[in-house]
């Protein structure tokens, strides 16, 4: 079950998250985009969190989700508002943020929302450079984090 959750989380993150990071590979960046980012799977089974978070994004007006286990560590920014006790801790200061921690969530509205995606892959592989898809429930909630390598 954990393996399926991590696989689904990685797939959801790969499909839905495209953020700008300077590209440094020989031969230039990825198409018209300015770069790529990475997400790594958390392998040792993080504990579920007790928070409920109200989320508003450009696709859905409002949704309340239950935060579960940490499954991905990425280098992407994110924001959320806790709706219950215990509230989240102090935010990671911008100067200390080195990653984004992504948690699986449950309870999100499963409505399908028509969405157009344009990214470096669709620009060369889809008609008119964009792909028309339906997106479902929120699968991951990502928050600013500080990751160190001891």
C-alpha positions in Angstrom: 0.0 0.0 0.0 2.8 2.4 0.9 4.5 1.6 -2.4 1.3 2.4 -4.3 0.9 5.6 -2.4 4.5 6.7 -3.1 4.1 5.7 -6.8 0.8 7.7 -7.1 2.4 10.7 -5.3 5.4 10.7 -7.6 3.2 10.4 -10.6 1.0 13.3 -9.3 3.9 15.4 -8.6 5.5 14.7 -11.9 2.3 15.5 -13.8 1.2 18.6 -11.9 4.4 20.4 -10.8 6.5 22.4 -13.2 8.6 25.0 -11.6 11.5 27.2 -12.8 15.0 26.3 -11.8 18.0 27.4 -13.9 19.1 24.6 -16.3 22.8 23.8 -16.4 22.9 20.8 -18.7 24.9 20.9 -21.9 22.6 21.6 -24.9 20.4 24.1 -23.0 17.2 23.7 -20.9 14.0 21.9 -21.7 12.3 23.4 -24.7 11.0 26.9 -24.0 11.0 26.3 -20.2 13.7 27.6 -18.0 14.5 24.2 -16.3 13.4 21.3 -14.2 13.1 20.3 -10.6 13.4 17.0 -8.8 11.3 15.2 -6.1 12.8 12.3 -4.2 10.6 9.6 -2.5 10.8 9.4 1.3 11.7 5.7 2.0 11.4 5.2 5.7 7.7 5.7 6.4 7.0 9.1 7.9 4.2 9.4 10.5 0.8 10.7 9.6 0.2 14.3 10.7 -2.9 15.5 12.7 -3.6 18.7 10.8 -6.5 19.6 8.5 -5.6 22.2 5.9 -7.9 24.5 3.9 -6.5 24.7 0.3 -7.5 27.2 -2.4 -5.8 26.9 -5.7 -6.5 28.2 -9.2 -8.6 25.1 -10.1 -10.8 24.7 -7.0 -12.3 27.5 -4.9 -11.8 25.7 -1.5 -11.1 22.3 -0.2 -10.2 20.9 3.2 -7.8 18.0 3.4 -6.4 15.7 6.1 -2.5 15.7 6.1 -1.1 12.2 6.2 2.6 11.0 5.7 5.6 12.8 4.1 6.2 11.0 0.8 8.3 13.4 -1.3 11.0 15.9 -0.8 11.2 18.5 -3.6 12.7 21.9 -4.2 9.4 23.7 -4.9 7.6 26.5 -2.9 4.1 26.0 -1.4 1.5 27.6 1.0 -1.3 26.3 3.2 -3.6 27.3 6.2 -4.2 25.0 9.2 -7.8 24.6 10.1 -7.5 22.6 13.4 -5.3 22.1 16.5 -2.4 21.5 16.5 -1.6 24.3 14.1 1.5 24.1 12.0 4.8 25.3 13.4 6.6 28.5 12.5 7.2 28.8 8.7 10.7 28.1 7.4 12.4 31.4 6.7 13.1 32.1 3.0 16.8 32.1 3.6 16.7 28.7 5.2 14.3 27.0 2.8 16.2 24.4 0.8 13.4 22.1 -0.2 9.6 21.4 -0.2 8.1 18.5 1.8 5.1 16.9 0.2 2.5 15.0 2.2 -0.2 12.7 1.0 -3.7 13.9 1.9 -7.2 12.5 2.1 -10.7 14.0 2.0 -10.3 16.3 -1.0 -13.2 16.9 -3.4 -12.9 14.4 -6.2 -14.6 16.5 -8.8 -12.9 16.4 -12.3 -11.8 19.8 -13.4 -11.0 20.5 -17.1 -7.4 21.9 -17.3 -5.0 22.9 -20.0 -1.3 22.1 -19.3 1.5 23.7 -21.1 5.1 22.7 -20.3 8.3 21.9 -22.0 7.1 18.3 -22.9 3.7 19.4 -24.3 5.3 22.2 -26.3 7.0 19.6 -28.5 4.6 16.6 -28.2 1.1 18.0 -28.1 -1.1 19.7 -30.7 -0.6 23.5 -30.3 1.9 22.9 -27.5 -0.7 22.2 -24.8 -2.5 19.1 -23.4 -6.1 19.2 -22.3 -6.7 17.0 -19.3 -9.1 16.5 -16.4 -7.6 16.7 -12.9 -9.2 15.2 -9.8 -8.7 15.4 -6.1 -5.7 17.0 -4.4 -3.2 14.1 -3.9 -0.3 16.0 -2.3 0.2 19.1 -0.1 3.6 20.6 -0.2 5.1 23.0 2.3 8.4 24.9 2.5 11.1 22.8 4.3 14.7 22.7 5.2 16.6 19.6 4.2 20.2 18.9 5.3 22.5 16.0 4.5 24.3 15.1 7.8 
